[in-house]
Amino acid sequence: MSFDINAIDPARNLRLAPERPAVRAAGTDADAGFAGVLNAADVTVDAIPSAPPPEVMDEVLAAQRAIEEMHDRGRTLHFSMDSGRVKILLQDLDGNVIKEVPSSKAVDIARGKVDE
């Protein structure tokens, strides 16, 4: 498994929150057992939220900005699995490897411990 991180569609965040399904009119399935009772009571049960929490969206958009800035500088990241380990490559836009990034360095960056 491998994937590249490149520029993200800026309008993507507008599509992240899907529309909620329409609620059935009360009483349409009143005789259908438990489901009918739920429908008649106008109860909505969400196992999965309709959209990520705002703080998660903030982080997603911050990551998108970082990826766009890296792309503007002519760089991309490529992640792959190599013998059960994550391999991270910094590449130019043509796919030429500039350097391999140690996983520990990536974790430090993610934690905000960046030493240039």
C-alpha positions in Angstrom: 0.0 0.0 0.0 1.3 3.4 -0.8 -0.2 6.9 -1.5 0.9 10.4 -2.3 -0.2 13.5 -0.5 -0.6 16.3 -3.1 -2.8 19.4 -3.3 -6.3 18.9 -2.0 -9.4 20.2 -3.7 -10.1 23.5 -1.9 -13.9 23.0 -2.3 -13.7 19.6 -0.6 -14.6 20.9 2.8 -17.9 22.1 1.4 -18.7 18.5 0.5 -17.6 16.9 3.8 -20.9 17.4 5.5 -23.5 15.3 3.7 -27.2 16.3 3.8 -29.2 14.6 6.5 -31.8 12.2 5.2 -35.4 13.4 5.2 -37.4 12.4 8.3 -40.4 10.3 7.6 -43.8 11.7 8.5 -45.0 10.6 12.0 -47.4 7.6 11.9 -46.4 6.2 8.5 -45.1 3.0 10.0 -46.8 3.1 13.4 -47.7 -0.6 13.2 -44.2 -1.7 12.1 -43.0 -2.5 15.6 -40.0 -0.8 17.2 -39.0 1.1 14.0 -42.6 2.4 13.8 -42.5 3.7 17.3 -39.2 5.5 16.6 -40.6 7.1 13.5 -43.8 8.1 15.2 -41.8 9.7 18.0 -39.7 11.7 15.6 -36.5 10.2 17.1 -33.3 10.4 15.2 -30.6 7.8 16.0 -27.2 8.8 14.6 -24.5 6.2 15.1 -22.2 8.2 12.9 -22.3 12.0 13.0 -23.4 13.8 9.8 -20.2 15.9 9.8 -16.9 15.9 11.6 -16.7 18.0 14.8 -15.5 21.6 14.1 -12.1 21.0 15.8 -11.5 18.1 13.4 -12.5 20.2 10.4 -10.0 22.9 11.6 -7.2 20.3 11.7 -8.2 18.9 8.3 -8.1 22.4 6.8 -4.8 23.2 8.5 -3.4 20.0 6.9 -4.8 21.0 3.5 -3.0 24.4 3.8 0.3 22.7 4.7 0.0 20.4 1.7 -0.8 23.3 -0.6 2.2 25.3 0.7 4.5 22.3 0.2 3.1 21.8 -3.3 3.7 25.5 -4.1 7.3 24.9 -3.1 7.5 22.0 -5.6 7.4 19.2 -3.0 5.1 16.3 -2.2 5.2 13.5 0.4 4.9 9.8 -0.6 4.0 7.2 2.0 4.4 3.5 1.5 4.8 0.3 3.5 8.2 -1.4 3.3 8.6 -4.7 5.2 5.9 -3.7 7.7 7.4 -0.2 8.2 6.2 3.1 7.0 8.5 4.7 4.5 8.1 8.5 3.9 9.7 10.1 0.9 10.0 13.8 0.1 9.7 14.2 -3.6 9.7 16.9 -6.2 6.6 17.3 -8.4 8.1 15.0 -11.0 8.4 12.2 -8.4 12.2 12.4 -8.0 13.2 11.5 -4.4 14.8 14.4 -2.6 15.2 12.5 0.7 13.7 9.9 2.9 12.1 11.3 6.0 12.6 9.1 9.1 9.3 8.1 10.7 10.5 9.4 14.1 11.0 12.9 12.4 7.5 12.8 11.0 6.1 12.0 14.5 8.2 14.9 16.0 6.8 17.2 13.4 3.2 16.0 14.1 3.8 16.7 17.8 5.0 20.3 17.0 8.6 19.5 17.8 10.2 21.0 14.7 13.9 21.7 14.7 15.2 23.0 11.5 
